[in-house]
Amino acid sequence: MKKVKAFLGLCMLSIIIGGRVQAKELNLPETEIVDVTNHVYTYMEMECDLVQLKEQYKDKMACIPIGASLDSRTVWEVVIGNPQAPKAIFIEAAVHGREWMNSWMLMKQIEELMKNWETPIVEGVELGDIFEQCAVYIVPMVNPDGVTISQCGIDAIQNELLRANLYQMKGASKPARWKANAAGVDINRNFMTGWGNKRCVKAPASEFYEGIFSFSEPETMAIANAFAQRKFDIAISYHSMEGAIYWNIGQSGELLDKTAALAVEVKQVTGYSYGEQSPLNGLDYNWMMIGQNTPTVLIETGTVACPLPYSQWQEIWIRNKDLIKQLAIIYATK
Ligand SMILES: [Zn+2]
């Protein structure tokens, strides 16, 4: 309904401002698909937006299911451009449930890239041509069950057994702060590289529990599936809330040089400062970097406690809205 209203509003505006209808306005105006007004951006809304984006932009993008959560939500991967492109970038967000504002930001960015497909980059080259050379693979919501718990509470989990177990876990009284999946495993402790190095929680909980073995969770396996499908030149993992870029985990040689270069590129676009070197701890970017030999930067958006309030949206959007475009331009020709 909101989108219909926005569409009618646009029509009215062109009549009021113009007084006369110009040729461009005779075409139906593009309606906004991803709504960025103040509300809670849910998994269901994201799925609905993916359907509409695919319908509107057809061959420019693909939506691929790379896994399913324990509570039967699909983990979606969006491929922008040519899947056979010689270069490829991987980007993910919402590995932690309460960090769902990053899913929203990536979804809006996907729409902006689609809308600007014909924008000239240099003479004779449009943005769409860039994605022929460098495809971008985006998993906007790695942990849809965790997002759902953070946004709607434990009752929103459909599976009765999962729900009953969740209520027994540490952190159940504050579901908005939920980071883990619906089994109480922190996906960002469940990757193989450095798994179990830092055990601070012994049982399933809202955060920090690493699981009974690495890659025990379907959300972790979804990311492994994405990396099994093709080699990525670089990867970006979005988290929140330190407003910083993490890139140094003690890697060496060419991997260190390439990651340092990527960190500079990310800093130039986003303006975030560098975080300190961090130890291997089963984190997503530990595995992408060391396990997959892929230069990876972890970006922490936001500056206050998660879930981030809407007042953080504007700054996050401004800092990150050009990142995919700029990285694709850089790596298409590297
Ligand atoms: Zn996180």
Boltz pocket constraint, residues with backbone or C-beta under 6 A from the ligand:
constraints:
  - pocket:
      binder: B
      contacts: [[A, 95], [A, 96], [A, 99], [A, 188], [A, 238], [A, 239], [A, 240]]
      max_distance: 6.0
